Amino acid sequence: MDPIERAAIIDEGYDPDDPTVRDALDDVVRILAEHRHLTGDPDLSLEHVLDAARAYESGLEARYAGNSTSNMCSHRLG
């Protein structure tokens, strides 16, 4: 795990040394590698996915403006 990944995990409130977190990160890396061939599709490019995620999160921020962070988190967790 590089320092940027480590900082991102900590920023999300997780312990990067937790074996469960490491296993989850390994699963994500494996899944992305298995589906790398799909990135030729413009709608599945990394840039498109990141832009879509940012747009979604911006919509949530606007929707929950003035509400507590915990309300936003419970919405994201279902």
ROFI-165930 format. One record per residue: residue in one letter; z, x, y of N, C-alpha, C in turn; residue number from 1. Coordinates in nm, 4 decimals. Last residue first. Example, Ala and Ser with C-alpha at 12.3 -4.5 7.8 and 13.67 -1.06 7.14 Angstrom:
! ROFI-165930
+------+----------+----------+----------+----------+----------+----------+----------+----------+----------+-----+
| code |       nZ |       nX |       nY |      caZ |      caX |      caY |       cZ |       cX |       cY | pos |
+------+----------+----------+----------+----------+----------+----------+----------+----------+----------+-----+
|    S |   0.7080 |   1.2850 |  -0.2250 |   0.7140 |   1.3670 |  -0.1060 |   0.7870 |   1.2900 |   0.0030 |   2 |
|    A |   0.7800 |   1.3190 |  -0.5690 |   0.7800 |   1.2300 |  -0.4500 |   0.7800 |   1.3200 |  -0.3300 |   1 |
+------+----------+----------+----------+----------+----------+----------+----------+----------+----------+-----+
This chain:
! ROFI-165930
+------+----------+----------+----------+----------+----------+----------+----------+----------+----------+-----+
| code |       nZ |       nX |       nY |      caZ |      caX |      caY |       cZ |       cX |       cY | pos |
+------+----------+----------+----------+----------+----------+----------+----------+----------+----------+-----+
|    G |   0.3343 |  -2.7292 |   0.3113 |   0.3064 |  -2.8567 |   0.2466 |   0.4257 |  -2.9421 |   0.2481 |  78 |
|    L |   0.3420 |  -2.5004 |   0.4533 |   0.3861 |  -2.4934 |   0.3134 |   0.3680 |  -2.6256 |   0.2411 |  77 |
|    R |   0.2646 |  -2.5802 |   0.7038 |   0.1784 |  -2.4882 |   0.6310 |   0.2150 |  -2.4832 |   0.4831 |  76 |
|    H |   0.4824 |  -2.7375 |   0.7766 |   0.3511 |  -2.7998 |   0.7666 |   0.2590 |  -2.7113 |   0.6819 |  75 |
|    S |   0.6827 |  -2.5501 |   0.7870 |   0.6907 |  -2.6517 |   0.6831 |   0.5603 |  -2.7253 |   0.6688 |  74 |
|    C |   0.5895 |  -2.4001 |   1.0067 |   0.5952 |  -2.3386 |   0.8746 |   0.6024 |  -2.4460 |   0.7655 |  73 |
|    M |   0.6189 |  -2.5787 |   1.2165 |   0.4856 |  -2.5289 |   1.1839 |   0.4847 |  -2.4721 |   1.0428 |  72 |
|    N |   0.8963 |  -2.6104 |   1.2087 |   0.8105 |  -2.7261 |   1.1843 |   0.6694 |  -2.6819 |   1.1480 |  71 |
|    S |   0.9791 |  -2.3550 |   1.2757 |   1.0086 |  -2.4040 |   1.1411 |   0.9257 |  -2.5271 |   1.1093 |  70 |
|    T |   0.9106 |  -2.3324 |   1.5412 |   0.8330 |  -2.2578 |   1.4427 |   0.8577 |  -2.3106 |   1.3026 |  69 |
|    S |   0.9282 |  -2.6521 |   1.7086 |   0.9859 |  -2.5271 |   1.6595 |   0.8935 |  -2.4617 |   1.5587 |  68 |
|    N |   0.6942 |  -2.7647 |   1.9568 |   0.7778 |  -2.7826 |   1.8376 |   0.8297 |  -2.6478 |   1.7925 |  67 |
|    G |   0.5261 |  -2.6890 |   2.1576 |   0.6569 |  -2.7406 |   2.1952 |   0.7483 |  -2.7664 |   2.0769 |  66 |
|    A |   0.2438 |  -2.7650 |   1.9699 |   0.2950 |  -2.7034 |   2.0931 |   0.4272 |  -2.7697 |   2.1311 |  65 |
|    Y |   0.1121 |  -2.8393 |   1.7420 |   0.2579 |  -2.8314 |   1.7371 |   0.3168 |  -2.7651 |   1.8606 |  64 |
|    R |  -0.1565 |  -2.8303 |   1.8123 |  -0.1010 |  -2.9537 |   1.7573 |   0.0511 |  -2.9556 |   1.7645 |  63 |
|    A |  -0.1912 |  -2.5664 |   1.8849 |  -0.2102 |  -2.6706 |   1.9853 |  -0.1442 |  -2.8007 |   1.9399 |  62 |
|    E |  -0.1398 |  -2.4466 |   1.6382 |  -0.0577 |  -2.4116 |   1.7531 |  -0.0699 |  -2.5181 |   1.8611 |  61 |
|    L |  -0.3436 |  -2.5581 |   1.4833 |  -0.2035 |  -2.5879 |   1.4516 |  -0.1140 |  -2.5588 |   1.5701 |  60 |
|    G |  -0.5635 |  -2.4410 |   1.6091 |  -0.5500 |  -2.5863 |   1.6069 |  -0.4082 |  -2.6280 |   1.5762 |  59 |
|    S |  -0.5145 |  -2.1777 |   1.5470 |  -0.5142 |  -2.2177 |   1.6872 |  -0.4988 |  -2.3682 |   1.6981 |  58 |
|    E |  -0.5486 |  -2.1883 |   1.2693 |  -0.4163 |  -2.1592 |   1.3230 |  -0.4069 |  -2.1964 |   1.4709 |  57 |
|    Y |  -0.8260 |  -2.2434 |   1.2622 |  -0.7299 |  -2.3358 |   1.2007 |  -0.5907 |  -2.3142 |   1.2600 |  56 |
|    A |  -0.9273 |  -2.0162 |   1.3861 |  -0.9523 |  -2.1477 |   1.4458 |  -0.8523 |  -2.2489 |   1.3920 |  55 |
|    R |  -0.8447 |  -1.8218 |   1.2018 |  -0.7941 |  -1.8179 |   1.3396 |  -0.8122 |  -1.9536 |   1.4073 |  54 |
|    A |  -0.9924 |  -1.9012 |   0.9790 |  -0.8459 |  -1.9009 |   0.9719 |  -0.7857 |  -1.9003 |   1.1123 |  53 |
|    A |  -1.2526 |  -1.8617 |   1.0750 |  -1.2107 |  -1.9959 |   1.0351 |  -1.0582 |  -2.0050 |   1.0301 |  52 |
|    D |  -1.2491 |  -1.5844 |   1.1125 |  -1.2696 |  -1.6729 |   1.2272 |  -1.2234 |  -1.8148 |   1.1952 |  51 |
|    L |  -1.2135 |  -1.5042 |   0.8447 |  -1.1111 |  -1.4732 |   0.9447 |  -1.1250 |  -1.5627 |   1.0673 |  50 |
|    V |  -1.4558 |  -1.5990 |   0.7348 |  -1.3278 |  -1.6485 |   0.6834 |  -1.2161 |  -1.6231 |   0.7845 |  49 |
|    H |  -1.6422 |  -1.4468 |   0.8823 |  -1.6435 |  -1.5933 |   0.8885 |  -1.5092 |  -1.6513 |   0.8443 |  48 |
|    E |  -1.5728 |  -1.1851 |   0.8067 |  -1.5664 |  -1.2245 |   0.9473 |  -1.5612 |  -1.3770 |   0.9605 |  47 |
|    L |  -1.6230 |  -1.1902 |   0.5324 |  -1.4869 |  -1.1685 |   0.5801 |  -1.4728 |  -1.2148 |   0.7247 |  46 |
|    S |  -1.8422 |  -1.4545 |   0.4305 |  -1.8187 |  -1.3182 |   0.4785 |  -1.6764 |  -1.3087 |   0.5325 |  45 |
|    L |  -1.9131 |  -1.7014 |   0.3531 |  -1.8021 |  -1.6411 |   0.2806 |  -1.7762 |  -1.4976 |   0.3247 |  44 |
|    D |  -2.1325 |  -1.7737 |   0.4962 |  -2.0140 |  -1.8580 |   0.5104 |  -1.8929 |  -1.8006 |   0.4384 |  43 |
|    P |  -2.3255 |  -1.5840 |   0.4099 |  -2.2660 |  -1.5729 |   0.5444 |  -2.1403 |  -1.6583 |   0.5627 |  42 |
|    D |  -2.3012 |  -1.4321 |   0.1013 |  -2.3174 |  -1.5626 |   0.1640 |  -2.2505 |  -1.5574 |   0.3006 |  41 |
|    G |  -2.2084 |  -1.1927 |   0.0155 |  -2.3445 |  -1.1952 |   0.0665 |  -2.3758 |  -1.3275 |   0.1345 |  40 |
|    T |  -1.9648 |  -1.2313 |  -0.0998 |  -1.9641 |  -1.1985 |   0.0426 |  -2.1041 |  -1.1862 |   0.0999 |  39 |
|    L |  -1.9725 |  -1.2658 |  -0.3704 |  -1.9904 |  -1.3850 |  -0.2875 |  -2.0010 |  -1.3522 |  -0.1391 |  38 |
|    H |  -1.9046 |  -1.0302 |  -0.4911 |  -2.0470 |  -1.0658 |  -0.4874 |  -2.0734 |  -1.1869 |  -0.3984 |  37 |
|    R |  -1.6274 |  -1.0322 |  -0.4985 |  -1.6945 |  -0.9536 |  -0.3949 |  -1.8413 |  -0.9924 |  -0.3810 |  36 |
|    H |  -1.4582 |  -1.1438 |  -0.6769 |  -1.5493 |  -1.2327 |  -0.6049 |  -1.6248 |  -1.1620 |  -0.4932 |  35 |
|    E |  -1.3001 |  -0.9441 |  -0.7770 |  -1.3782 |  -1.0230 |  -0.8716 |  -1.4836 |  -1.1086 |  -0.8022 |  34 |
|    A |  -1.1731 |  -0.8589 |  -0.5423 |  -1.2676 |  -0.7691 |  -0.6093 |  -1.3571 |  -0.8463 |  -0.7063 |  33 |
|    L |  -1.0078 |  -1.0790 |  -0.4940 |  -1.1126 |  -1.0443 |  -0.3975 |  -1.2173 |  -0.9532 |  -0.4608 |  32 |
|    I |  -0.8421 |  -1.0612 |  -0.7193 |  -0.9272 |  -1.1788 |  -0.6999 |  -1.0405 |  -1.1486 |  -0.6019 |  31 |
|    R |  -0.7143 |  -0.8125 |  -0.6714 |  -0.7948 |  -0.8341 |  -0.7926 |  -0.8916 |  -0.9500 |  -0.7738 |  30 |
|    V |  -0.5787 |  -0.8658 |  -0.4317 |  -0.6776 |  -0.7578 |  -0.4362 |  -0.7695 |  -0.7763 |  -0.5566 |  29 |
|    V |  -0.4080 |  -1.0689 |  -0.5233 |  -0.5060 |  -1.0956 |  -0.4173 |  -0.6163 |  -0.9909 |  -0.4199 |  28 |
|    D |  -0.2539 |  -0.9288 |  -0.7119 |  -0.3356 |  -1.0435 |  -0.7530 |  -0.4439 |  -1.0737 |  -0.6501 |  27 |
|    D |  -0.1243 |  -0.7427 |  -0.5470 |  -0.2164 |  -0.6947 |  -0.6506 |  -0.3081 |  -0.8068 |  -0.6985 |  26 |
|    L |   0.0328 |  -0.9218 |  -0.4026 |  -0.0689 |  -0.8436 |  -0.3336 |  -0.1715 |  -0.7898 |  -0.4329 |  25 |
|    A |   0.2000 |  -1.0106 |  -0.6107 |   0.1149 |  -1.1064 |  -0.5406 |   0.0023 |  -1.0337 |  -0.4670 |  24 |
|    D |   0.3318 |  -0.7724 |  -0.6758 |   0.2482 |  -0.8390 |  -0.7762 |   0.1514 |  -0.9368 |  -0.7104 |  23 |
|    R |   0.4728 |  -0.7288 |  -0.4345 |   0.3718 |  -0.6316 |  -0.4805 |   0.2777 |  -0.6927 |  -0.5838 |  22 |
|    V |   0.6398 |  -0.9501 |  -0.4396 |   0.5437 |  -0.9349 |  -0.3305 |   0.4342 |  -0.8381 |  -0.3718 |  21 |
|    T |   0.7893 |  -0.8906 |  -0.6664 |   0.7128 |  -1.0147 |  -0.6618 |   0.6052 |  -1.0070 |  -0.5541 |  20 |
|    P |   0.9212 |  -0.6495 |  -0.5982 |   0.8188 |  -0.6499 |  -0.7041 |   0.7325 |  -0.7768 |  -0.7037 |  19 |
|    D |   0.9639 |  -0.5561 |  -0.2661 |   0.9971 |  -0.6586 |  -0.3653 |   0.8861 |  -0.6627 |  -0.4707 |  18 |
|    D |   0.8798 |  -0.3989 |  -0.0648 |   0.9278 |  -0.3304 |  -0.1846 |   0.9694 |  -0.4274 |  -0.2951 |  17 |
|    P |   0.8198 |  -0.5616 |   0.1487 |   0.7083 |  -0.5001 |   0.0777 |   0.7502 |  -0.4241 |  -0.0489 |  16 |
|    D |   0.9640 |  -0.8635 |   0.2023 |   1.0011 |  -0.7256 |   0.1722 |   0.8885 |  -0.6614 |   0.0927 |  15 |
|    Y |   0.8491 |  -1.0800 |   0.4673 |   0.8684 |  -1.0444 |   0.3271 |   0.9052 |  -0.8971 |   0.3140 |  14 |
|    G |   0.7693 |  -1.1643 |   0.7177 |   0.9059 |  -1.1929 |   0.6748 |   0.9339 |  -1.1614 |   0.5288 |  13 |
|    E |   0.5359 |  -1.0875 |   0.8241 |   0.5384 |  -1.2221 |   0.7669 |   0.6764 |  -1.2586 |   0.7122 |  12 |
|    D |   0.5955 |  -0.8248 |   0.8850 |   0.5770 |  -0.9190 |   0.9954 |   0.5800 |  -1.0640 |   0.9474 |  11 |
|    I |   0.5862 |  -0.7148 |   0.6297 |   0.7154 |  -0.7236 |   0.6982 |   0.7072 |  -0.8256 |   0.8106 |  10 |
|    I |   0.3096 |  -0.7310 |   0.5935 |   0.3996 |  -0.8002 |   0.5010 |   0.5375 |  -0.8186 |   0.5646 |   9 |
|    A |   0.2192 |  -0.5634 |   0.7981 |   0.1797 |  -0.7047 |   0.7964 |   0.2730 |  -0.7861 |   0.7069 |   8 |
|    A |   0.3250 |  -0.3159 |   0.7208 |   0.3694 |  -0.3770 |   0.8463 |   0.3363 |  -0.5263 |   0.8491 |   7 |
|    R |   0.1763 |  -0.2777 |   0.4821 |   0.3228 |  -0.2830 |   0.4792 |   0.3774 |  -0.3525 |   0.6036 |   6 |
|    E |  -0.0827 |  -0.2599 |   0.5792 |  -0.0462 |  -0.3685 |   0.4869 |   0.1054 |  -0.3873 |   0.4854 |   5 |
|    I |  -0.0474 |  -0.0263 |   0.7313 |  -0.0885 |  -0.1505 |   0.7976 |  -0.0538 |  -0.2702 |   0.7095 |   4 |
|    P |   0.0190 |   0.1737 |   0.5433 |   0.1165 |   0.1344 |   0.6464 |   0.0803 |   0.0020 |   0.7166 |   3 |
|    D |  -0.0942 |   0.0633 |   0.2132 |  -0.1015 |   0.1473 |   0.3321 |  -0.0046 |   0.0950 |   0.4398 |   2 |
|    M |   0.0000 |   0.0860 |  -0.1160 |   0.0000 |   0.0000 |   0.0000 |   0.0000 |   0.0912 |   0.1230 |   1 |
+------+----------+----------+----------+----------+----------+----------+----------+----------+----------+-----+
